């Protein structure tokens, strides 16, 4: 399935929704708890990622990268996991303004992809690696801008301190993992662009934020493209043989 994410000449929010997967089961909350997540990665099921590659939009050489999917253990007894996400600044050369996981290119001194993900998360949002327990990795995802991304899953202590790098990150926020692991919130978009049909998932989330004047405002976090695709693959990984 072609999933597109790059700087495009259209508003992805306006592209028609072809399908919403109301018929697929949500991952039970019990399967999103720390012990259950650790067990899933310790003994992974037989599964296949749903989306692995986007149509290419550039002739640039492929570049290896890694992202951290940070699962922050919020709430009583750390029973309300969230996923920490960033909004990229508007001036970046690729995926500017989009919602993303902390991450970036592999550096020569990185010993493995997990090291890349942890280093980039610290550089982008100030997440100290000592607050992260790496659980494992998902299969490589190839973006339309020729990045070969390894998603690294990590449990994050609620004691984390966030200090965003203003050059790369415009905002940092969290979305409940239960929301993201419910396919009723996964929307497949499709339309014709540059002579071919393009498709991608989105997972729009309405975040309640308290403004400086004390008023509560709703902010739409339009998660789409590569970020949504990797979350969809994470759903497929957790949904295999999941029981309520």
C-alpha positions in Angstrom: 0.0 0.0 0.0 1.6 3.3 -1.0 1.7 5.7 2.0 3.0 9.2 1.3 4.7 11.8 3.6 6.8 14.7 2.4 6.4 18.4 1.7 3.5 18.4 -0.7 1.5 21.0 -2.5 -1.8 20.0 -0.9 -3.4 19.9 2.5 -3.7 16.3 3.6 -6.6 17.2 5.9 -8.7 17.9 2.8 -8.0 14.6 1.0 -11.1 12.3 1.1 -11.3 9.4 3.5 -11.6 6.1 1.7 -12.0 3.9 4.7 -12.2 3.8 8.5 -11.5 0.4 10.1 -14.4 0.3 12.6 -14.5 -3.5 12.1 -11.0 -4.2 13.4 -10.6 -4.7 17.2 -8.8 -2.3 19.4 -5.8 -3.6 21.4 -7.1 -4.2 24.9 -5.8 -1.8 27.5 -4.4 -4.7 29.5 -2.1 -5.5 26.5 -0.8 -1.9 26.6 0.6 -2.1 30.2 4.4 -2.3 30.8 4.6 -6.0 31.6 2.4 -7.0 28.6 4.5 -4.8 26.3 7.7 -6.3 27.6 6.3 -9.8 27.2 5.2 -9.1 23.6 8.7 -8.0 22.6 10.4 -10.8 24.5 8.3 -13.4 22.6 7.1 -11.6 19.4 4.3 -13.2 17.4 4.5 -14.2 13.7 3.3 -11.1 11.9 3.8 -8.9 8.9 3.9 -5.1 8.9 1.0 -3.6 6.8 3.0 -0.8 5.3 6.8 -0.8 4.6 7.5 1.6 1.8 6.2 4.9 0.3 6.4 6.0 -3.4 9.7 7.8 -3.9 9.7 11.6 -4.4 13.4 12.2 -4.6 16.5 10.9 -6.3 18.7 11.4 -3.2 20.7 8.4 -2.0 19.0 6.3 0.8 19.9 7.3 4.3 19.5 5.1 7.4 17.7 6.7 10.3 15.9 5.7 13.5 13.1 7.1 15.6 12.1 6.5 19.2 8.4 5.7 19.8 8.4 6.8 23.4 5.6 5.3 25.6 5.3 7.4 28.7 3.8 5.6 31.6 1.2 8.1 33.0 -1.6 7.8 35.5 -2.0 5.7 38.7 0.3 2.7 38.8 1.6 3.8 35.4 -1.6 2.3 33.8 -2.4 5.1 31.3 0.4 4.9 28.6 0.8 7.8 26.2 3.0 8.3 23.1 5.2 11.4 23.0 5.2 13.1 19.7 6.7 16.3 18.2 5.7 18.8 15.7 8.6 19.7 13.5 9.5 23.3 12.8 8.4 24.8 9.5 11.9 25.6 8.2 13.3 22.0 8.1 14.2 20.7 4.7 12.1 17.4 4.9 8.8 16.8 6.6 8.6 20.4 7.9 5.7 21.2 10.2 4.6 17.5 10.4 4.0 15.5 13.5 6.8 13.0 14.1 8.6 10.8 16.6 11.9 12.0 17.9 14.6 10.7 15.6 17.0 11.3 12.8 19.9 10.0 10.7 22.3 7.4 11.9 25.7 8.9 12.8 28.9 7.0 12.1 29.6 6.7 15.8 26.2 5.2 16.6 26.7 1.6 17.7 23.2 0.5 16.6 19.8 1.9 15.7 18.7 2.0 19.3 21.7 4.3 20.1 20.6 6.6 17.2 17.0 6.8 18.4 18.1 7.6 22.0 20.7 10.1 20.9 18.3 11.9 18.6 15.5 12.0 21.3 17.9 13.6 23.7 19.0 16.1 21.1 15.5 17.0 19.9 13.5 17.0 23.2 16.0 16.6 25.9 14.9 13.1 26.8 17.7 11.6 29.0 18.3 8.0 28.0 18.3 6.9 31.6 14.5 7.5 31.6 14.1 5.1 28.6 13.8 1.3 28.7 14.1 0.0 25.2 11.8 -2.9 24.5 12.7 -3.6 20.9 12.3 -2.6 17.3 9.8 -2.7 14.5 10.7 -3.5 10.8 12.4 -0.8 8.8 10.0 1.7 7.1 11.1 3.5 3.9 9.8 7.1 3.4 9.2 8.8 0.1 12.3 11.0 0.9 14.5 7.9 0.9 15.0 7.5 4.7 15.2 3.9 5.9 13.7 4.3 9.4 14.0 1.8 12.2 11.3 2.4 14.8 12.6 1.8 18.3 10.0 1.2 21.1 10.8 2.5 24.6 9.1 2.7 27.9 9.6 6.2 29.4 9.5 7.1 33.1 7.0 9.7 34.0 9.8 11.6 35.7 11.1 12.7 32.3 12.0 16.3 31.7 11.3 17.7 28.3 13.5 20.6 26.8 12.7 20.9 23.1 15.3 22.0 20.7 13.7 25.1 19.2 15.6 24.7 15.9 13.9 21.4 15.2 10.9 21.1 17.4 7.9 23.5 17.4 5.9 21.6 20.0 5.8 18.4 22.1 2.6 16.6 23.1 1.3 13.2 24.2 -1.5 11.1 22.8 -3.0 8.1 24.7 -1.7 4.8 23.4 -5.2 3.3 23.6 -6.4 6.0 21.2 -3.7 5.2 18.7 -4.1 1.4 19.0 -7.8 1.6 18.2 -8.4 1.2 14.4 -11.7 3.2 14.7 -9.4 6.2 14.8 -7.4 5.1 11.7 -8.5 6.8 8.5 -7.2 5.7 5.1 -7.0 8.6 2.6 -6.8 8.2 -1.2 -6.6 10.5 -4.2 -4.9 10.9 -7.5 -1.7 13.0 -7.5 0.9 13.4 -10.2 -0.6 10.6 -12.3 -0.9 7.9 -9.6 -3.2 7.1 -6.7 -1.7 8.0 -3.3 -2.8 6.6 -0.1 -1.9 7.1 3.6 -3.3 6.8 7.1 -4.2 9.6 9.4 -5.1 9.5 13.1 -6.4 13.0 14.0 -6.4 13.6 17.7 -8.2 16.4 19.6 -6.0 17.5 22.4 -7.4 19.7 25.2 -4.9 22.4 26.2 -5.2 25.1 28.9 -4.3 28.5 27.5 -2.5 31.3 29.4 -5.9 32.9 30.2 -7.1 29.6 31.8 -9.5 28.7 29.0 -9.5 25.2 27.6 -8.9 25.0 23.9 -9.1 22.0 21.5 -6.1 21.5 19.3 -6.2 19.1 16.4 -3.0 17.0 16.1 -3.1 15.6 12.6 -1.0 12.5 12.7 -0.4 11.2 9.2 2.0 9.8 6.7 5.1 7.9 7.9 4.2 8.6 11.6 0.7 7.1 11.2 2.1 4.2 9.1 4.6 3.2 11.8 1.8 3.4 14.4 -0.4 1.3 12.2 2.4 -1.3 12.0 2.7 -1.1 15.8 -1.0 -1.8 16.0 -0.6 -4.9 13.8 2.2 -6.1 16.0 0.2 -5.8 19.2 -3.1 -6.9 17.8 -1.9 -10.4 16.8 -3.5 -12.9 19.2 -4.4 -10.1 21.6 -7.2 -11.1 24.0 -9.5 -8.9 25.9 
